[in-house]
Amino acid sequence: MKSQRFLYPSYFIYFVGGNKIIINMIANLIGGFVSILVGTSLIAPVATEVNTAASNTGALYNSTQWGATVLKLVPGFFALSILGIGIAVTYTSLRQAGIV
């Protein structure tokens, strides 16, 4: 089978047959893992800033306590969104590979 040459982001990839699916799957997985790593590294700073903003001595807590309570939910939802990215990347990669 003759190799074909396709333009992939800023470099050429030679492949034979169905290897393009595998290359796309690997590219999606790498991009997903990078976004998961960045997201998980940001969870602690987000939680720190939220706790600072919602502290008992802060202006938000003194004006509306429910606002401070709702604000404390932000790190949990941020972590759930990172989990959602992981699930979406995995599902997309498996669907492109024809497994799902």
Secondary structure as GFF3:
##gff-version 3
##sequence-region A 1 100
A	DSSP	beta_strand	4	8	.	.	.	ID=ss1
A	DSSP	beta_strand	11	15	.	.	.	ID=ss2
A	DSSP	alpha_helix	19	53	.	.	.	ID=ss3
A	DSSP	alpha_helix	59	63	.	.	.	ID=ss4
A	DSSP	alpha_helix	65	71	.	.	.	ID=ss5
A	DSSP	alpha_helix	74	97	.	.	.	ID=ss6
###
